[in-house]
Amino acid sequence: CGPFPIRSRSARTRGLGDLSASVIAGRLRSGIRVASGIWGAPFMPFTLAADRLGCALSADLPQPVDTTVFAPRTEPEETTDGFEGLTIFHPSRMQFTPDPFLIETGQFKRNDLLIRGFSDAVTQGLDARLILIDRAGSPDQDLAKRLIDEFGVYDVVEWISAETSAGFSWRELASLYQSSDIVVDEFGGWFGLSALEGASCGRPVLNQVAEEVMASMYPDGYPFLQAKTAEEVCDLITMLADPGRRAAIGQASREWVLKHHDRGVVASKCELMLAACGLV
């Protein structure tokens, strides 16, 4: 949002903030345009931003994950809290109002698909619960709560909060992933860090990504389960009630993260990319 003070004006109050945003945007634009390279995943928000600046993305540096922290749990599954159904964890902010600014900047998560699909699965008899994060900066959170009440599944949805304003620590998040059976990312056409963290913990991940972009980034494939509709979300959740399928997909997810997103792997790739730019 930084290089585009006019397009991002809906995200701040009028006044001094507009002035400072314009100054910052000018500096960002000049710096970006003379950069030796512009690194970013070729998903729509990033390619669109580069196009508007008259630039092009030159390479993609994968997001690094600490795979020693975000790792499969080592203690037996019996040490969980005793709930015997499926535990589904969705750590993302609630943002599903189709605002053009949110869509352009990659903040449109379409989480309502999860609420609708989960509700359908529970209505059809699936024993499951949904864990969501209650926090500031989640603009559609109240709307999500109304949907949950409307669908009558409020008794199997749990909102959790961090104990500090800084949010959950990495280790706390890792424990939440490890305590879940399924991790749900977002459905806007790209993936967030929660997808990588969940996969690194050996959990199946549901989201929706642009297939052609993913094919260019990962020619050998990727483990994320794809859903574009609430019905598909429902079907995938129901399919993952099979512990054997969950285990197989979770193991493949862990191996994929180790191959592509382990921080040591990413650091080595970064060194090569810097060398290609003549910077090392």
Secondary structure, 3 states (H helix, E strand, C coil): CCCCCCCCHHHCCCCHHHHHHHHHHHHHHHHHHCCCCCECCCCHHHHHHHHHCCCCCCECCCCCECCCCCCCCCCCHHHCCCCCCEEEEECCCCCCCCCHHHHHCCCCCCCHHHHHHHHHHHHCCCCEEEEEECCCCCCCHHHHHHHHHHCCCHHHEEEECCCCCCCCCHHHHHHHHHCCCEEECCCCECCCHHHHHHHHCCCCEEECECHHHHHHHCCCCCCCEECCCHHHHHHHHHHCCCHHHHHHHHHHHHHHHHHHCEHHHHHHHHHHHHHHCCCC
